[in-house]
């Protein structure tokens, strides 16, 4: 079942708050292990956030092919 626009925006808001919280940890934490864990979680959460943005764009009929949520390494 597809999510409603309200559910998508709710998920996006929660994702943004998670990222902000993790960024606070990265900027304030002195333990490198904790910083690395938080940074990894930011990457994962941001990937999820990008997918939500694409779903919201699709809901409104906006298609932007200029960015991708897929990781590309060279």
N, C-alpha and C positions, 0 to 999 in steps of 0.2 A: 504494500500500500504506500502510495506517495504521500509525503508530508505536505501539510498546508503551508502557505506563505508565513503564517504566524508561527508555526513550529520551526520553520527554517530560520526565521529571524531570531526566535528564542534561542535556538542552538548556536547561532552566530554570536549573540550577546554573551552567552556562557563561554564560548570559545575565546572571545576577546578578553574576558575577565581572567580566564585561566592563563592566557599568554601574558597579560599584564602582571599577574601574580608571580609567574615564573621569571619574568624579566626583573622584578624586584629582588628575587632570590639571587639571580646572577649578579646583579649590581652590588648587592650588600654582603654576600657570603664570602668568607675568607677561605673556606675549605674547598680546594680544587675539585675534589671528588663530587661534592654536592653541586658545585657550579657546572661541572660536566654533565651530571644527570639532569639538571634543570635545563641546560642548553639543548640536550637531546630531546627532552620533552617539548621544548618550544618548537623544534623542527617538526616533530610529529603533530603537534596541535596546529601549527600553521598550515601544514598540508591538509588537515581536516578542514580548517577554516577556509582555505582556498576552494576546496570542493563545495563547501556550503555557498560561497559567493557565486560559483558557477551555476549551482542549482537555482539560486535566487534570480540570477540573470536569465536563465532559461524560462523561469516562471513568467518573467516580464517580456520574454521574446528578444532579449538582448544576447547576441552571440559575439564574444570577443575572442578571436583566435590568436591574439598577440601574446597571450601568456599561457603557460601550461603548469599544471600541478605536479607533473611528473618530474622526477629527478633526472638530470642529465649530467653525466660526468665524462670528461675527456681525458 
